Amino acid sequence: MANRTRIIAGKDITRSVADALQYISYYHPPDYIRSLSRAYAHEQSPAAKNAIGQILLNSRMAAFGQRPICQDTGLVVVFAKVGMDARIKSTVSFADLVNEGVRQAYLDSDNPLRASIVADPLAGRVNTRDNTPAVVHVDLVRGNQIEITIAAKGGGSENKARFTTLNPSASVADWVVDTVSTLGSGWCPPGLISVGIGGSAEKAMLLAKEAMNEPIDMFDLIGKGPSCAEEALRIELYERINALGIGAQGLGGLTTVVDVKVATYPTHAASKPVALIPQCAANRHLKFSLDGSGPIRLEPPDLSEWPQIGHEDLHTTGVRRVNLDGLTREETASWRCGETLLLSGKMLTGRDSAHKRIVDLIDAGEPLPADLRGRVIYYVGPVRAVRDEVVGPAGPTTSSRMDEFTEKVLAETGLFAMVGKAERGRAAIESIVRYKTPYLIAVGGAAYLISKSIKSARLIAFEELGMEAVYEFEVQDMPVIMAVDVEGNSIHNSGPLEWRKRMAADTIARNIGV
């Protein structure tokens, strides 16, 4: 029997998109929380366990506070499957309906989300201020409903997407594992890796992007065993990627991914297109259907599934408290890789655009808007504050984007330390050693938790840059981990190497029955 035509109001699409984006900004999918909780219980690396604990605590705080899990509230990606017996009642296009929903969600006065989209990506790169436009994919399918999968994809993980065309006989697994080993930790593990195989270049990328929003089921799959080549590849990649020892935030540990997704499509006999896309620890997505009865109605997840991790469970040993207002070169030189520091006092903020402005001023011989001598700078672009907040969620951004400015900034300003996320490049580490200016990391994916350590925020410069403006934060017990010390030792090198060796030794011991 043919499907009865259903009329779906355009305003219901818009309202549902807006509500879904608000929902995923502060609620993790429960399947991810269950998997991450299992990883937390299993983790043996103290630094990685601490990082996972911060992500879980942050998630619970964000859920109760209904504020963003991460300061990077993402690029909106929509996969819509529109039933051919559904009629959309609207005077504007489907993309326009979606974009109005994005606009409403990101400008919501109770929970404003950070607008990160820039128009004219080649030249002007001016922020659109409302996070539009979304990236929208529409398929026409059988039926009379509209199924929408909506995701908010962070820039740090999106920047690590990779594509290749292999020879038909080449190993997909080898290419994926080799590629993941080169990505660093800017994509904020532990998360997911999604792989698309086949079709054409653009089809492979779409396969990977859509598959990463499927439910996490790796432990169920391992329990029942693979029933096809795709499932066997998923298990192989899950085991081999975790054996790399990258660990949470690249600190070295047992869990780098909680799941691996694989999707395939027929392809040309001469081709084997392969796409790889990481998903960060924010992991924001939701699937819903519209049947003409109105917009979606979303119920909060069961927060009893979130583990009861408190501040007292973190930073229990080996913690050093640091007074930023009395910092000396001698003290910063004593910090060692892997130790946890709790920072209190005043620090400056500044990320990509601010660093370029600072370097341009230095090159022009003009004064800087703030004296950086003896200061610490935090690479951050926070969410706008609401209600009684000093600042909105304020997690770190990927530090490697500041690498091109590091030599000039350290040489000319007398900066004492830098705080960001993920590893630094070779040239930046050489500058760190040359100017005795260590680098620390805050946990990506713990933005709301970090914001609670910020007690005041004062605009210093470049207000027109929006979230990239320079502020002075006063912090109290802000948790960071020493990543690169003044001798050039890097936790992102030593941590994964140590845990890769440990896991390899354990595997050998099991195989010989020790």
Secondary structure in CASP SS format (residue, H / E / C, confidence):
PFRMAT SS
TARGET T0000
AUTHOR 0000-0000-0000
METHOD secondary structure of the structure
MODEL  1
M C 1.00
A C 1.00
N C 1.00
R C 1.00
T C 1.00
R E 1.00
I E 1.00
I E 1.00
A E 1.00
G H 1.00
K H 1.00
D H 1.00
I H 1.00
T H 1.00
R H 1.00
S H 1.00
V H 1.00
A H 1.00
D H 1.00
A H 1.00
L H 1.00
Q H 1.00
Y H 1.00
I H 1.00
S H 1.00
Y H 1.00
Y C 1.00
H C 1.00
P C 1.00
P H 1.00
D H 1.00
Y H 1.00
I H 1.00
R H 1.00
S H 1.00
L H 1.00
S H 1.00
R H 1.00
A H 1.00
Y H 1.00
A H 1.00
H H 1.00
E C 1.00
Q C 1.00
S C 1.00
P H 1.00
A H 1.00
A H 1.00
K H 1.00
N H 1.00
A H 1.00
I H 1.00
G H 1.00
Q H 1.00
I H 1.00
L H 1.00
L H 1.00
N H 1.00
S H 1.00
R H 1.00
M H 1.00
A H 1.00
A H 1.00
F H 1.00
G H 1.00
Q C 1.00
R C 1.00
P C 1.00
I C 1.00
C C 1.00
Q C 1.00
D C 1.00
T C 1.00
G C 1.00
L E 1.00
V E 1.00
V E 1.00
V E 1.00
F E 1.00
A E 1.00
K E 1.00
V E 1.00
G E 1.00
M C 1.00
D C 1.00
A E 1.00
R E 1.00
I E 1.00
K E 1.00
S C 1.00
T C 1.00
V C 1.00
S C 1.00
F H 1.00
A H 1.00
D H 1.00
L H 1.00
V H 1.00
N H 1.00
E H 1.00
G H 1.00
V H 1.00
R H 1.00
Q H 1.00
A H 1.00
Y H 1.00
L C 1.00
D C 1.00
S C 1.00
D C 1.00
N C 1.00
P C 1.00
L C 1.00
R C 1.00
A C 1.00
S C 1.00
I C 1.00
V E 1.00
A E 1.00
D C 1.00
P C 1.00
L C 1.00
A C 1.00
G C 1.00
R C 1.00
V E 1.00
N E 1.00
T C 1.00
R C 1.00
D C 1.00
N C 1.00
T C 1.00
P C 1.00
A C 1.00
V E 1.00
V E 1.00
H E 1.00
V E 1.00
D E 1.00
L E 1.00
V E 1.00
R C 1.00
G C 1.00
N C 1.00
Q C 1.00
I E 1.00
E E 1.00
I E 1.00
T E 1.00
I E 1.00
A E 1.00
A E 1.00
K E 1.00
G C 1.00
G H 1.00
G H 1.00
S H 1.00
E H 1.00
N C 1.00
K C 1.00
A C 1.00
R E 1.00
F E 1.00
T E 1.00
T E 1.00
L C 1.00
N C 1.00
P C 1.00
S C 1.00
A C 1.00
S C 1.00
V H 1.00
A H 1.00
D H 1.00
W H 1.00
V H 1.00
V H 1.00
D H 1.00
T H 1.00
V H 1.00
S C 1.00
T C 1.00
L C 1.00
G C 1.00
S C 1.00
G C 1.00
W C 1.00
C C 1.00
P C 1.00
P C 1.00
G E 1.00
L E 1.00
I E 1.00
S E 1.00
V E 1.00
G E 1.00
I E 1.00
G E 1.00
G E 1.00
S C 1.00
A H 1.00
E H 1.00
K H 1.00
A H 1.00
M H 1.00
L H 1.00
L H 1.00
A H 1.00
K H 1.00
E H 1.00
A H 1.00
M C 1.00
N C 1.00
E C 1.00
P C 1.00
I C 1.00
D C 1.00
M H 1.00
F H 1.00
D H 1.00
L H 1.00
I H 1.00
G H 1.00
K H 1.00
G C 1.00
P C 1.00
S C 1.00
C C 1.00
A H 1.00
E H 1.00
E H 1.00
A H 1.00
L H 1.00
R H 1.00
I H 1.00
E H 1.00
L H 1.00
Y H 1.00
E H 1.00
R H 1.00
I H 1.00
N H 1.00
A C 1.00
L C 1.00
G C 1.00
I C 1.00
G C 1.00
A H 1.00
Q H 1.00
G H 1.00
L C 1.00
G C 1.00
G C 1.00
L C 1.00
T C 1.00
T C 1.00
V E 1.00
V E 1.00
D E 1.00
V E 1.00
K E 1.00
V E 1.00
A E 1.00
T E 1.00
Y E 1.00
P E 1.00
T E 1.00
H C 1.00
A C 1.00
A C 1.00
S C 1.00
K C 1.00
P E 1.00
V E 1.00
A E 1.00
L E 1.00
I E 1.00
P E 1.00
Q E 1.00
C C 1.00
A C 1.00
A C 1.00
N C 1.00
R E 1.00
H E 1.00
L E 1.00
K E 1.00
F E 1.00
S E 1.00
L E 1.00
D C 1.00
G C 1.00
S C 1.00
G C 1.00
P C 1.00
I C 1.00
R C 1.00
L C 1.00
E C 1.00
P C 1.00
P C 1.00
D C 1.00
L H 1.00
S H 1.00
E H 1.00
W C 1.00
P C 1.00
Q C 1.00
I C 1.00
G C 1.00
H H 1.00
E H 1.00
D H 1.00
L C 1.00
H C 1.00
T C 1.00
T C 1.00
G C 1.00
V E 1.00
R E 1.00
R E 1.00
V E 1.00
N E 1.00
L H 1.00
D H 1.00
G H 1.00
L C 1.00
T C 1.00
R H 1.00
E H 1.00
E H 1.00
T H 1.00
A H 1.00
S C 1.00
W C 1.00
R C 1.00
C C 1.00
G C 1.00
E C 1.00
T E 1.00
L E 1.00
L E 1.00
L E 1.00
S E 1.00
G E 1.00
K E 1.00
M E 1.00
L E 1.00
T E 1.00
G C 1.00
R C 1.00
D H 1.00
S H 1.00
A H 1.00
H H 1.00
K H 1.00
R H 1.00
I H 1.00
V H 1.00
D H 1.00
L H 1.00
I H 1.00
D H 1.00
A C 1.00
G C 1.00
E C 1.00
P C 1.00
L C 1.00
P C 1.00
A C 1.00
D C 1.00
L C 1.00
R C 1.00
G C 1.00
R C 1.00
V E 1.00
I E 1.00
Y E 1.00
Y C 1.00
V E 1.00
G C 1.00
P C 1.00
V C 1.00
R C 1.00
A C 1.00
V C 1.00
R C 1.00
D C 1.00
E C 1.00
V C 1.00
V C 1.00
G C 1.00
P C 1.00
A C 1.00
G C 1.00
P E 1.00
T C 1.00
T E 1.00
S H 1.00
S H 1.00
R H 1.00
M H 1.00
D H 1.00
E H 1.00
F H 1.00
T H 1.00
E H 1.00
K H 1.00
V H 1.00
L H 1.00
A H 1.00
E H 1.00
T H 1.00
G C 1.00
L C 1.00
F C 1.00
A E 1.00
M E 1.00
V E 1.00
G E 1.00
K E 1.00
A C 1.00
E C 1.00
R C 1.00
G C 1.00
R H 1.00
A H 1.00
A H 1.00
I H 1.00
E H 1.00
S H 1.00
I H 1.00
V H 1.00
R H 1.00
Y H 1.00
K C 1.00
T C 1.00
P C 1.00
Y E 1.00
L E 1.00
I E 1.00
A C 1.00
V C 1.00
G C 1.00
G C 1.00
A C 1.00
A H 1.00
Y H 1.00
L H 1.00
I H 1.00
S H 1.00
K C 1.00
S C 1.00
I E 1.00
K E 1.00
S E 1.00
A E 1.00
R E 1.00
L E 1.00
I E 1.00
A E 1.00
F C 1.00
E H 1.00
E H 1.00
L H 1.00
G H 1.00
M H 1.00
E H 1.00
A C 1.00
V E 1.00
Y E 1.00
E E 1.00
F E 1.00
E E 1.00
V E 1.00
Q E 1.00
D E 1.00
M E 1.00
P E 1.00
V E 1.00
I E 1.00
M E 1.00
A E 1.00
V E 1.00
D C 1.00
V C 1.00
E C 1.00
G C 1.00
N C 1.00
S E 1.00
I H 1.00
H H 1.00
N H 1.00
S H 1.00
G H 1.00
P H 1.00
L H 1.00
E H 1.00
W H 1.00
R H 1.00
K H 1.00
R H 1.00
M H 1.00
A H 1.00
A H 1.00
D H 1.00
T H 1.00
I H 1.00
A H 1.00
R H 1.00
N H 1.00
I C 1.00
G C 1.00
V C 1.00
END
